[in-house]
Amino acid sequence: MTKLAEWLFGISVVGALWGVVTFDLLGLRLPAAWQEVAWPMPVYLLVAFGCYSLATVGYRVATFNDCEEAARELQEQIQEARVDLRRKGLRF
């Protein structure tokens, strides 16, 4: 199962449960407090997901590793390409 399918399945399960609790589709007669909490739940989940995403991106940026060897190798390849292009008549 792909990650997209996992996310879509999870969202659909949560959405179905939300619909059942919010609109009392099965006649469960849940307490009114549950329905009051369930009604804005998608907004709460969206905000929680946004906070999680922001924290994850911030952590990954803060712990990003520098690849000095790869940077040197890339600079060498750029210099080789410039020399080759100058030989072919291209001016920078």
N, C-alpha and C positions, 0 to 999 in steps of 0.2 A: 504494500500500500504506500503510495507516495505521500509526501508531507502535506501536499495540498488536500488530498483526499482525507487524511487524518484530521486536518483543521476543519474542513467542511463537515465531516461527520460529527465532530465535537460541537461545532456551532449549531448544527441542526438538532442535536440531542438537547442542548441547553435551550434552544429556542422552543422546542416542543414542550419541554418541562415548564418553561416560562408561560407559554400559552395555556397549558393545562391549569397551572396554579392561578394565573391572573384572571382568566375568563371562566374558571370553574367548569371546565368542559366535561369532567367525569362525575360531577356532582359530589365531590369530596366534602363539601361544606367545611372548608378550612377556616380557621379563625380570621377575623377581619385584619388583625395585625399582620398576618402572613401575606395577605393580599396587598396591604399598603406597602410592605417592604418589597414585594415581588414586582409591583408596577414599575418603579424606576430602576430595577436591577440591570437592564441592558446598558443604561447610561453609566452605572457604577462599574460594570465590567469593562466597558470601553475606556473609562478613565484609568482603571487599574492596569489594563493592557498598555495604555499609553505610558504610564509611569514605569512599568516594567521595561518597555522598549527603550525609553529614554535612559534608564539606569544601565541597561545592558550595553547600549551604544557608548555611554560615558565611560563605563568600566573598560570596554574593549579599546577605546581611544587612549585611555590613561595607561593601559598596559601593553600598548603596541610596541613591538620589538623593531629596532632599526636593523637593517640588513646591509652593513657597510661593505661587505665583500661583494654582494650583488650590485650595489650602487657603483663600486669601482669597475666591475665587469661591464656594466651598462655604459659607463662613461668611456671605457676603452672601445666598445663597439661603436659608439657614436663617433669617436675620433677616426676609427677605421673607415666608417661610412663617409665621413667628410673628405678624407684623403681620396677615397675611391671616386667620389663624385667630382672632386676637383680635377682628377686625372681625366675624367670624361667631359670636362669643360663647364661644369656648373659652378657659378660663383655665388658666394654667400654674402 
